[in-house]
Amino acid sequence: GGGSPTAPVVVAPTPRSAPTPIATPSTIWGFSGTGDSVFDMPTYIRRVKIDAFYGGRCQKFVVRIAGRLVVNVIMGNCSVADAGRDFTGTYLTQGGVVEITHSTGVQWTFIEMR
């Protein structure tokens, strides 16, 4: 005698869930300060405008976002200043930790651009 054949087992594929989009808040993100600092920029930000002012003679302004050097200028009214007293730039980003170094006395503002 022989046994009856076993019916094949059908395994249904596991449904893949769609990636969850990150909700962008309705308010524009911004952060301001003076001198060296470390703070978190939200990861939904894709462009950021950086404004800075230094009224003294000569001072560096160095910004890293998520470990990437974004700004490295000399501000003020000294002969080697490449940015003068005012600096403005808009940069692509993916957010992350912002580090401002070598920037004693520099007033700065970061604003999300949409």
SVG drawing of the C-alpha trace seen along z (x, -y; Angstrom):
<svg xmlns="http://www.w3.org/2000/svg" viewBox="-4 -97 49 99">
<polyline fill="none" stroke="black" stroke-width="0.4" points="0.0,0.0 1.2,-3.5 0.2,-6.6 -1.6,-9.4 0.6,-12.3 0.9,-15.3 -0.6,-18.5 2.1,-21.3 2.1,-24.0 1.5,-27.5 3.2,-30.2 1.7,-33.7 4.3,-36.4 4.7,-38.8 3.2,-42.1 5.8,-44.9 4.7,-48.1 5.2,-51.3 7.9,-53.6 6.4,-56.0 7.0,-59.6 8.4,-62.0 5.8,-64.7 7.2,-68.2 6.0,-70.6 4.0,-73.6 6.3,-76.0 9.7,-76.9 12.7,-75.6 15.3,-78.1 18.1,-78.4 20.2,-81.4 23.1,-82.1 26.5,-83.7 29.9,-82.0 30.7,-78.3 27.8,-75.9 26.5,-72.4 22.8,-71.7 20.6,-69.3 19.0,-70.2 16.0,-68.1 16.7,-65.5 13.7,-66.5 15.5,-69.8 16.9,-69.7 18.1,-73.4 19.3,-75.7 20.2,-79.4 23.0,-80.5 23.5,-84.2 26.3,-85.5 27.6,-88.9 30.9,-89.8 31.5,-93.4 35.0,-92.9 38.4,-93.0 39.0,-89.3 37.3,-86.0 36.9,-82.6 33.4,-81.2 33.4,-77.4 30.2,-75.3 29.9,-71.5 26.6,-69.7 26.5,-66.0 30.3,-66.0 30.5,-67.7 32.4,-71.1 29.9,-73.6 31.3,-77.0 34.9,-78.0 35.5,-81.8 37.2,-84.7 34.9,-87.5 35.5,-91.1 37.3,-94.1 40.9,-92.7 42.9,-92.5 42.5,-88.6 38.7,-88.6 37.1,-86.9 33.5,-87.4 33.5,-91.0 31.3,-91.7 28.2,-89.9 28.0,-86.4 25.0,-84.6 24.9,-81.2 22.2,-78.6 23.3,-74.9 21.9,-71.5 21.7,-69.3 20.1,-66.3 20.1,-67.8 22.0,-66.2 24.3,-67.6 25.5,-71.2 28.9,-72.2 30.0,-75.8 33.7,-76.2 36.4,-78.9 33.6,-81.5 33.9,-83.5 31.7,-86.6 30.1,-85.7 26.3,-86.1 24.6,-83.5 21.1,-82.3 20.1,-79.1 16.7,-79.1 15.1,-76.2 14.4,-77.0 11.5,-75.4"/>
</svg>
